[in-house]
Amino acid sequence: MTNIKFGTDGWRGIIADDFTFENVRRVAGGIAAYVLTHEDAARGVVIGYDTRFASEAAARLTAETIAGAGIPVQITSDSTPTPAISYAVKSQGAAGGVVITSSHNPFNWNGVKFKAKFGGSATPAIMKVIEEEVAAGSMPKGHSASITEVDLKPAYMEAICRFADLDLIAKANFRFAVDSMYGSGRGVLTQIFQNRGIHYVAIRQELNPLFPGINPEPIEPHIEMLRQTVLKERCHAGLATDGDADRIGAIAEDGSFVDSHKCFAVLLRWVLERKKWPGDVVRAFNTTGMVDRIAARHGRKLIECPIGFKYIADLMMAQEIVVGGEESGGIGYSRYLPERDGTLNCLLLANVMAEERKPLGQLVADLQREYGPHYYGRRDLHITEEMKQGAIQRAGSDQTNHLGRYSIKRKEGLDGVKFFLDVPSNDASTNGNGAVPWVLFRMSGTEPLLRVYSEAASPALVSDILSTAEAFVRGSGS
């Protein structure tokens, strides 16, 4: 029997290998047991699904299992963005939500996310209880409850539109390229733009569970079609959401990729300077140091947390957080939901552009001038378990005080092992006002790989640090 473990945001597995209907039923049984024991089950559970192979069938199986435990269920009538499920849970006062999705993973993966009653990623404590129920084989039975089919998109779109000035965006006369990457965000942002007369061109809106040629993750190289569209159609920005539309990626008017760190920084600066929303700032351990500088400039407390939006959601439950963000493109606002939302952030980026009267690339350039150059890179290393464990062990060792030509000034271990590096003073790619160079080694919580992240003051320096770090992982460098 498959040992089902929950990662940073639920359980994921390879379709027909780990992700089977039997294992989905086991996870659904664990969720039902949790709801019956810890929540008001009469409030029901909301269930949605993405565009992946078997997602709808797995969602209906989940609905039957949970309803069979005596818990009323609402199930979406079509593939629906994960944040729309979260919004429905919170706005309707449901006991929780389930989404059949594997987010940004390759086409042959699928999974199950659980959303807590507050409308965000379940806290680590909740995930632990569900995991224990699954391990115990919990499969509660009761008088079968109702299963109702619903369309959650209209209410969701109305909710996120309240956070953006769509009239201002329309008046700015910018042109946007919109890319749903074949995911469950298809048709959502385009409908909002169409209803408000905002100029756009759309790509990859059709249903195709093979995600041809890409992983539905809004990063390079998967975002190449969006880049080409921006240039060909002379757009002022390209806006992308991932497979379940809770993450954002973007392309500037010149075709350059605007990673999640820059999106986070642009939005943070705007909400602090223009909106003046109160609260602290949260960022994940693998996220840009530019956020720290922006927060400090505006006198806001900066909180660093482990990787996974559930940790940000946990903080949002305890205190007022103006913005919380992570490396993977998840950005959320506690005044809306303790949840990341790719479509909402696309709208807000368009709002920033309209208010500042600048295309996206100019907004990023302004940040680089004001806060110093910050560049970022990541490598996903598909290596053996033995090599992964060995690399993490060596990285954490007191004996490791250099990474190639770089001396290690200090290490941090909040989530993985992070080196802060001392770059030789004669290195032409350094900049005293730019990013403090660092590299992070971390094993993925949802995929069989080790990720290496880095930030520094130039693309060349980031590339060299990543190459040196990969050599270290593979045992050919120190």
Secondary structure, DSSP 4 states (H G I P E B T S, - for coil): ------BTTBEEEEBTTTB-HHHHHHHHHHHHHHHHHHS-GGG-EEEEE-SSTTHHHHHHHHHHHHHHTT--EEEESS---HHHHHHHHHHHT-SEEEEE--TTS-TTEEEEEEE-TTSSBPPHHHHHHHHHHHHTT-----S---EEEE--HHHHHHHHHTTS-HHHHHHHT-EEEEE-TTSTTTTHHHHHHHHHT-EEEEES-S--TT-TTS-S-SSTTTTHHHHHHHHHHT-SEEEEE-TTS--EEEEETTS-EE-HHHHHHHHHHHIIIII---SEEEEETTS-THHHHHHHHTT--EEEE-SSHHHHHHHHHHS-EEEEE-TTS-EEETTTEEEE-HHHHHHHHHHHHHHHT--HHHHHHHHHHHH---EEEEEEE---HHHHHHHHHHHHSTT--EETTEEEEEEE-SSSEEEEEE--TT-TT--TTSPPPEEEEEE-SSSSSEEEEEEESSHHHHHHHHHHHHHHHTTS--
